[in-house]
């Protein structure tokens, strides 16, 4: 509000209109410039880029593919079921994250998928995941496994429930592998083609004692053909292993502490 004309008095208030106009102009300029700056930051790219190869696999990742025709592959290499178990066992032992993924064709019988999950668990996988179903199925294999399986007994990573860790459980079995190999030799003497998998299960008590032990599963003693009767060489190996299991030695776990351990063993004639 300005002074009245002819009154002789001076202005008592500042005229704010020009100041407000200036502030509005500055604000409009800032609103226009800020989006431009953000967009410029968003499109800045590195000077050197590297395009990953198509179908590149992550390191230390195990993927079991099950194809529509029943074939199987590990990391896109066609492989038999026994060799698949051996490769899973061998690789999982040295992996920090013991994970396996199953990638199956939509037309595959679900029971086969379950068998692969069970096999992965037996081989020592801690987690088993499923790849997203694709109408075309898993990526095609790019190579074929040689089929040669080393002769002898191949232990997998033990599965442990309780206070014991996997390394302790594995260390307990290592001294007995020579005796288990001797048991396998008895079977090979009667059947040079004897092959299969055995799952040993033990329960360990607070003082490290064995509360129970048994062969939970064995394909060595399965009949050679349906209706052919028990596979005697395999039964001989199983009985021998059952005498070796009580020799397992564990350190005391502590009062009221127990552990359940499963040892997967693969037997190959080479």
Protein Blocks (a to p, Z undefined) as FASTA:
>chain_A
ZZdehklpacfbdcfklmmmmmmmmmmmmmmmmmmmmmmmmmpccfbdcdddehiacehi
acddddfkopaceehiacdfklmmmmmmmmmmmpmblcddddddfklcfklmmmmmmmmm
mnopabdcdddddfklpaddfbdcehiacedjdddddddedjbdfklmmmmmmmmmmmmm
mmmmmmmmmomkbgcdddddddddfkopafbdcdfbdcklpcfbghiapafklmmmmmmm
mmmmmmpccddfbghiacdddddddddeZZ
